[in-house]
Amino acid sequence: MTPEELSAAIRAALTAAVETGELSVEVPAEIRVERPKQKGHGDWTSNLSMQLAKPAGMKPRDVAAVLAERLRAHPGIADLEIAGPGFINITLDAASAGELARSIVEAGAVYGHNEAMAGHTINIEFISANPTGPLHIGHTRWAALGDAMRRLLAASGADVTAEYYINDAGAQMDNFGASIVARAKGEPTPEGGYPGPYVDDLAATALRARPDLLQLPADEQLATARRLGYEAQLADIRSTLEDFGVHFDVWFSEQTLHEGGAVESAIARLREQGHVDDRDGAVWLRTTDFGDDKDRVLIRADGVPTYFAADAAYYLSKKDRGFPEKIYLLGADHHGYVSRLKAIAACAGDDPATNIEIRIGQLVNLGGAKLSKRAGNIIELRDLVSWIGTDAVRYSLARYPADSPLSLDGEELRKQTNDNPVFYVQYAHARTSNVARLAAEDGVDRSAGFDPSLLSDPTEATLLAALGDFPRVVAHAAELREPHRVARYLEDLAGHFHKWYDTCRVRPRSDEEITDTHRTRLWLNDATRQVLANGLDLLGVSAPERM
């Protein structure tokens, strides 16, 4: 019996009680069961009685008693108790619990997928690093977490689009071009420019593409160097992310907002909404009407649009492209953007509580080094991956909440020991693969027999309960935007598997006849392998078959 089937059984019991008049309540659209927090409280627990007590006009334990009377007759339930204020703790019989192993294997890669976010159309924007330098460790956290969020949302039924906003407008691009020209001439980095060896590489790339670069008039030199450097750097960012397993559906250029008139159109639309003022020769958006600490300038007195004007145009672009829900994943230095972006949503006629969500990721450091591409002392993402490995980097970043500062110890992440969480989980998957290979060599064919009632060892009950909890964990992680819940779940699952492996043999001993116990345990082994693989994939981490 899967958790979904158990939820359906509880729903049927509740519906029957309502139809007979024992309970006078509305049947909830969703009835959840969860794993108990303490051992000895059954395989699954439900707090439904406490949810229904007030509308039913009854005590929670009395509601639970009505439901329990009907649930005890269900053939898949071995035991049921009412605990505490009204929790219904359910223990499944071995056969009902064991059926889950076959269900998981048959579901394959889609096991864990759910409909918790069905009907949601979401645009999730993350990283959005300036195309003026390579991606470095400061961008890595949202690369890993943002992509994991995208995967979780999609697995939970959402229509989700991952978007990269290319900040390719403004004075920074002129400074970028001037830095390339200076290095091409062998001159020092200009004030406000970009240092670092990567600028030498961009200068060499520009000179290969345009050998006459330094013979061009000064303004053409700048424009040409800026364009060639931009193209090369953006290509490097794209390939770095693809190598890191991060895919974007949309690459959106800020410059197109200015060139296509989107900024002017956005200001006109916001003016129609009644939130734009003309003051002191400038154009302002009254964001204080919606909780911002001060009004924001859209057009300066000299007629130049601000970055905020582009932010407003970009928000409206997302709205116009059919994304009612917009998630922004921003760096630690963007706390001030929260109130102003929510104010833009409100000024545009949206609900800031539902149409926009802003998450701030805290800093990541390696050995305490402060990183800045302007200072030139960067640790590039490519170098980090080359040193530690994609799997270790992605998993390590995914297993902590985004709002907690994080220090990485590269040498620890490189170790292949059980103290390294990514190794511990991947090794569990490799072990399940090894068990399956050796069992096949021994002649254990799972298709020749499956008797779920044979999965009666306590370690098997624990492992099956953990496997059954996976869809709930995925749905919860998607709803809360917290991929670390999946990582911590996988570590617990790996621990349960290792204990089961040490207790229950899948392979027969040398003089032992192959029985349905071996075959059924192979189903459980393979179900564990599938869930470990599915969970790792949601984090963008590989599931090796050998280690």
PyMOL commands that set and color helices and strands:
alter all, ss='L'
color gray80, all
select helices_A, chain A and resi 3-19+48-56+60-71+94-110+137-155+171-184+197-209+213-215+218-243+254-259+262-272+287-290+307-320+332-334+337-347+381-388+390-398+410-414+421-442+446-448+452-454+458-468+470-480+484-503+516-538
alter helices_A, ss='H'
color red, helices_A
select strands_A, chain A and resi 44-46+77-83+87-92+121-125+159-166+250-253+276-279+282-285+296-299+325-330+356-360+364-366+406-408
alter strands_A, ss='S'
color yellow, strands_A
deselect
rebuild
show_as cartoon
